[in-house]
Amino acid sequence: MVANLIQFATNHYILVAIFVVLLVALLVNEIRRGGQSLSNGQLTALVNADKALVIDIRPAKEYSAGHIVGALNIPQDKLA
């Protein structure tokens, strides 16, 4: 298996190089898209002041087992 991968990479080095460049570009893009990080205290203050909404993306079964009070459940597979 590994020998086949090495043989493919050797025979198609341009494709492998393009793949690596695209992978790096994707990672850089995803890192830049990330939202602002909040501490627990900051989140609590925002929710208590009605300036934030917590969206729980877990499946409904897990949400029903326990969640943050006032959190809205939108399962990840339903997000666009």
C-alpha beads as a LAMMPS data file, in Angstrom:
LAMMPS data file: protein, C-alpha beads

80 atoms
79 bonds

1 atom types
1 bond types

-500.0 500.0 xlo xhi
-500.0 500.0 ylo yhi
-500.0 500.0 zlo zhi

Masses

1 110.0

Atoms # bond

1 1 1 0.000 0.000 0.000
2 1 1 2.695 2.483 1.000
3 1 1 4.812 1.364 -1.944
4 1 1 1.898 2.130 -4.280
5 1 1 1.502 5.573 -2.742
6 1 1 5.205 6.310 -3.143
7 1 1 5.109 5.062 -6.740
8 1 1 2.074 7.253 -7.504
9 1 1 3.729 10.312 -5.925
10 1 1 6.901 9.674 -7.917
11 1 1 5.056 9.217 -11.201
12 1 1 2.661 12.121 -10.654
13 1 1 4.746 14.634 -8.737
14 1 1 2.974 17.599 -10.353
15 1 1 -0.423 16.347 -9.145
16 1 1 0.992 15.767 -5.668
17 1 1 2.488 19.296 -5.629
18 1 1 -0.841 20.811 -6.700
19 1 1 -2.631 18.801 -4.009
20 1 1 -0.228 20.057 -1.323
21 1 1 -0.612 23.681 -2.464
22 1 1 -4.413 23.382 -2.433
23 1 1 -4.366 21.729 0.979
24 1 1 -2.245 24.534 2.429
25 1 1 -4.523 27.154 0.829
26 1 1 -7.572 25.445 2.328
27 1 1 -6.008 25.337 5.786
28 1 1 -5.028 29.017 5.637
29 1 1 -8.547 29.942 4.528
30 1 1 -10.171 27.937 7.320
31 1 1 -7.891 29.472 9.944
32 1 1 -8.762 32.995 8.765
33 1 1 -12.503 32.245 8.795
34 1 1 -12.525 31.262 12.460
35 1 1 -14.665 33.342 14.749
36 1 1 -13.557 35.180 17.847
37 1 1 -12.775 33.009 20.850
38 1 1 -14.590 33.718 24.100
39 1 1 -13.851 32.683 27.624
40 1 1 -16.582 31.038 29.694
41 1 1 -17.037 34.260 31.638
42 1 1 -17.372 36.380 28.495
43 1 1 -19.947 34.009 27.031
44 1 1 -21.926 33.938 30.274
45 1 1 -21.946 37.747 30.443
46 1 1 -23.150 38.057 26.842
47 1 1 -25.908 35.466 27.272
48 1 1 -27.074 37.014 30.552
49 1 1 -27.252 40.451 28.885
50 1 1 -29.278 38.976 25.977
51 1 1 -26.493 39.929 23.582
52 1 1 -25.661 36.390 22.479
53 1 1 -27.384 33.203 21.445
54 1 1 -25.849 29.784 21.986
55 1 1 -26.472 27.377 19.115
56 1 1 -25.971 23.721 19.993
57 1 1 -25.163 21.726 16.849
58 1 1 -25.287 18.291 18.462
59 1 1 -27.952 15.778 17.436
60 1 1 -31.344 16.286 19.102
61 1 1 -30.891 13.180 21.282
62 1 1 -27.680 14.539 22.814
63 1 1 -29.235 18.004 23.187
64 1 1 -32.180 16.473 25.065
65 1 1 -29.783 14.725 27.445
66 1 1 -28.446 18.088 28.618
67 1 1 -27.723 21.533 27.244
68 1 1 -27.051 25.159 28.147
69 1 1 -30.254 26.867 29.292
70 1 1 -31.690 28.918 26.437
71 1 1 -29.514 27.259 23.798
72 1 1 -31.055 26.727 20.382
73 1 1 -30.605 23.258 18.889
74 1 1 -29.833 23.122 15.173
75 1 1 -28.231 19.771 14.364
76 1 1 -25.052 20.084 12.305
77 1 1 -26.480 18.076 9.408
78 1 1 -29.261 20.678 9.009
79 1 1 -26.900 23.663 8.769
80 1 1 -26.240 25.022 5.283

Bonds

1 1 1 2
2 1 2 3
3 1 3 4
4 1 4 5
5 1 5 6
6 1 6 7
7 1 7 8
8 1 8 9
9 1 9 10
10 1 10 11
11 1 11 12
12 1 12 13
13 1 13 14
14 1 14 15
15 1 15 16
16 1 16 17
17 1 17 18
18 1 18 19
19 1 19 20
20 1 20 21
21 1 21 22
22 1 22 23
23 1 23 24
24 1 24 25
25 1 25 26
26 1 26 27
27 1 27 28
28 1 28 29
29 1 29 30
30 1 30 31
31 1 31 32
32 1 32 33
33 1 33 34
34 1 34 35
35 1 35 36
36 1 36 37
37 1 37 38
38 1 38 39
39 1 39 40
40 1 40 41
41 1 41 42
42 1 42 43
43 1 43 44
44 1 44 45
45 1 45 46
46 1 46 47
47 1 47 48
48 1 48 49
49 1 49 50
50 1 50 51
51 1 51 52
52 1 52 53
53 1 53 54
54 1 54 55
55 1 55 56
56 1 56 57
57 1 57 58
58 1 58 59
59 1 59 60
60 1 60 61
61 1 61 62
62 1 62 63
63 1 63 64
64 1 64 65
65 1 65 66
66 1 66 67
67 1 67 68
68 1 68 69
69 1 69 70
70 1 70 71
71 1 71 72
72 1 72 73
73 1 73 74
74 1 74 75
75 1 75 76
76 1 76 77
77 1 77 78
78 1 78 79
79 1 79 80
